[in-house]
Amino acid sequence: MPLMNQPLYDVIIIGGGPAGLAAAIYTGREKLSTLILEKSICGGWPNMTGEIENYPGFPEGINGMELAGRFKSQAERFGAGIREFEEVRRVIPSGETIRVETEKGEYSGRCLVATPGSRMKELGVPGEKELLGKGVSYCATCDGPLYREKEVAVVGGGNAALEEALFLTRFASRVHLVHRRDRFRGEKYVVGELEKTGKVNFVLEAIPVSINGERNVESITVRNRPAGREEEIAVEGVFIFVGVEPNTGFLSSVVDLDEKGFILTDPEMRTSRPAIFAAGDARSGNVRQVAAACGEGTAAALGARALLVEY
């Protein structure tokens, strides 16, 4: 049922990660009435990141959750309304307004900024689902401290996998970093930092075959791609970072998406639908960095402002 006496917002932002919060800071400063709808808590990926060292202005690094909290406080300072734990189900363009339906009600806005973010992909191997929460994890920052002086495996070769593996070296006695290629896609600097720890076993050109254990993770079986040889590595935790999928199902019939479901935009963050902009991890071509998401959110907010001024 629609919520009674809801105002017509200038801008509705779907998603409270860095892109959405950055957009809200700019729309709020422009005195545009702004509402953020977030399905969990604001912050996005930074909430699950230990130390962020590459965000400008923090030469010593900053805790991801702290940075996300600062973003949220700044958006609220400029007047953004924030509704957490309210997931969007449908977006319905209707004339000069856009209706947004959530599990709790309905809202209307003149412009929409879609920053719904993304979620981790699964490996799809035996044991992954069965042992989720029993040694299988998609968040090293959340679960890393549980593995003090234990051996763990990290699967993946991008920045997320490398950074989370580095975080795990603070706790684990050994980190087995499993990657399907012979070199990493992530930053060379982080690879160098991993090598310095002396705690990382690089398992290259290998793919996971299964995650093993009765009640909890006991090992991971990997197959060497060139030789076809399988190896079982004794670990008590498996952390999976093999890519992301966009949270764009509710937009599939509203705006154009690419073949992987990411939102297509022009350089000004405009989508195929008038008055709808997109930014952040769910946007096609995004590089999945906090600084980039903030820049895209800013561009989307300025685009919304320009459109509203025309009205």
N, C-alpha and C positions, 0 to 999 in steps of 0.2 A: 504494500500500500504506500502511496506517496506520503511523504512527511508534510504535515500541514504548515501553511504560512511560510514556505520556503522562499527566499528571495531569488531574483534572477541575477546570477553572478556574472561579472564581466568575464572571468576566466575560471574554468574548472581544470584542475590538474590531476591526472590519474597517475598515482605513484609518488611516494615520498622519499625516493633516493636522491643522490646528489643532483641529478638533472632536474627533477621536480622541485626540489627545495631551492635550487638556484633560480629557476623560473619564477617561483613564488616571491623570492627576494626582489626581483626586478619588477614584477607586476605590482607587488605591494608598494614599492617606492613610487610607482607611477599612480598610486591611489586607485588602482583597479581592484574591485572587490574580488577576492580570490579564495577558492576552496580547494584543499588538497584531500583526495580520497586515497587512503593507503590500506592495503589488505592486511598488513601486519603492524609493525612499528616503523616509524620513519628512520631512514638512514641507509637502507639498501645494503649493498655488498660491504661498505666500510664497517658496518656493525659486526661483520664476521672476519675482519682483518685485524691482526695484531698491530703491527707498526707500519705506517705509511710514510715512506721516505722520499717520495717523488712528487708530493703536492707542494707547489710553490709557497714560500713564506714560512716554511717550517724546516730550517736547515738541519735540525737535530732529529727530525721525524716527529710524528704525532700518532697516538693511538687512534685506530679507525673509528671506534665508537665515540671517542671524544670529539673527533672532527665532525662526525655526523650530528652529534648533539649541538655543536656550534652552528651548523647549517640550519637545524630546526629552530633554534632560538632566534637566529637572525630573521628567518622567515616570519616567525610569530611577532617579532618586534615591529615588522612592517605591516602587520595586520592580517596575515594569511590565516584563514580558518583551517584547522587540521582535524580530520576525522580518521583515526586509526582503527584497525580491525574492521574495516568496511570495504569489502571486495566488490568491484564493479562487475556486473553481469552483462549489461547491454548498453550500447551507445546508439542513440536514435536521433539523427539529424532531422529537424522539423522546422522548415521555413528558415527564419532568421535566428532560431535558437537551437541548442543541442541538448537533448535530454539524456541524462545518465541514470541508469537504474542500478541500484546496489541491492544487497540482501536485506537492507534495512529501510530503504526508501528510494525516493526519486529527486533529482536535482536538475536545474536548468541553467545553462550558461550561454553567453554569446560567443565565446571562443573555448576551445578545448586544447589542452596540451597533454599529449599522451606520453607518459614516461613510465610504462609498466614494468620495465626491467626484464630480467631473464632468470632462468633456473638452471641448475646443473643437469647435464646429461648423465644418463646411466650407462654402465658398461654393457649390461644385458647378459651377464655370465651367471652360471649357477652359484648360489650362495650369496649373491649380492642382496637380493630382497630378503632372503631368509635371515641374514645376519645383520641387517640394518639396525643400528642402535646397540649391537652386540659386538662391535669391533669395526663395522663398516660405517664410514662417515663421509660427509661432503663438506665438512667444516673443521679445519684443523684448529682454528682459533677457538671454536666452541669446545672441542673435545681433546685437544692436544695435551693439556695438563693431566689427563687421565693416564697417560702413557709414560710416566717418569721411569727412566731406566729400563724401558721395554723397546723391543724392535718393532718397527712399523714399516708399511709400504705406502708410497705415494704413486698414483698412476696418473700420468699426463706429462706434457712437455712444454706447455705455454707458461705465460707469466704467473697465472694463478697457481699452477702446480709447483713451480719453482719457489715462489714466495711462501707458499704454505709448507713446503718441505723445509725451507730455511727456518720457519717458525718452529717446526717440530723438532729441529735439532736442539732447541733449548731444553727439551724434556726427554726425548727418546735417546736410548743408548746407541741406536743405529737406525738410519733411514734408508730404505731401499727404494730408489727412484726409478720407476719402470716407465719406459717410453718406447713407442713403436718405431721411431726413426733412429738414425745414427747420430743425430744432432738435435739440439733443443730449439724450439721456436721462440722461447722467451729471451729475456735480456741477458747478454753475456756477462754483465756485471753481477747479476744474481747467481749465475752459474759459478763465477769465480768465488763468490762468497760461500757457496755450498762446498766448493773444493777446499776452502780454507778450514772448514770445521773439522775435517778428518772423520766425520761421522756418517758420510753419505756413500752408499754403494750404488753406482750408476749402472742400471740394468737396461742397456740400450738394445734397439732392434728386437724388442720383446713385446708380446701382447698377453694380457691376462687370459687365462683359460677358465679358471674357477677360483672362488674364494672358499676356503675349507674350514670346517669346524663343526662340532656338535651343538654346543650351547653358545659358544663364543668363537670368534675368529682364532684359528690356530695356524693357518698358513695361507699362502697364495701360490697358485700354480701358473707359471708363465711359459710361453713358447717362444723360443728364439726363431725369428722369422727366416733368416737365411738358411739355418741348419735344420729347422723343424724339430729341434730337440726341446723337450719339456723339462722344467726345473721347478721343484717345490721349495719355496722360501718360507722358513718359519717366522711368522710375525703374529702379533696380537692385535694389530689394528691395520686397516686398509683405508686410505683416504683417496677419494676419487675426484679428479679434476680434468675431465676430458672434453671440455667445451660446454656450451650453454645453448638453451632453447628459449626463444622469446615468449613472454607471457602476453600473446596477442590474439588468443582465440576469440575473445569478445569483439575484436575489430576486423575479423576476416571478411565480413560483408559490408564493411563501412569504408575502409581505405585500402589502397593497393599495397600488397605485401610481396616480398620477393619469394623465391622458390623455397626458402627455409623458414618463411613466416615472419621475417623482420620487416619493419615498416619502411616503405620507400618514401623518401623526401627529396626536395630540391636543396640547394645549399643554404637556403633561408629557413630550413626545417619545416616547410609547408608540405603537407601530404596531398594526395589526389582529391581530397574533399575540402572545399572551402571552409575556412575558420577552424580547421583542425591541424594542429602542428604536432610534431613528434621529436623526441630527443632521448639520448641515453642508450643503454644497452639493447633496447628493443628496436633501435633504428638501424636500418641496413647501412653497413659501412662504418659503424661505430667501432672504436678501437679499445673499448672496455677499460678506460682509465678514468679516474675520478676527475682529473682536470679537464679532460675532453668532455665528459658528461656535463660538467658545470658550464663549459663554453656553449654547448649545444642548448642547454636549458636557457641560457641567457639569450641566445639567438631566437629561440622559439618565443620567449616572452616579449622581446622587442618586435617580433613579427606580429604577435597578437595585439600589442599596443598600436602598431601602425594600422592594423586592420580596424580596430575599434575607433581610432581617430577619424578614419574615413567615414564611419557611420555618422 
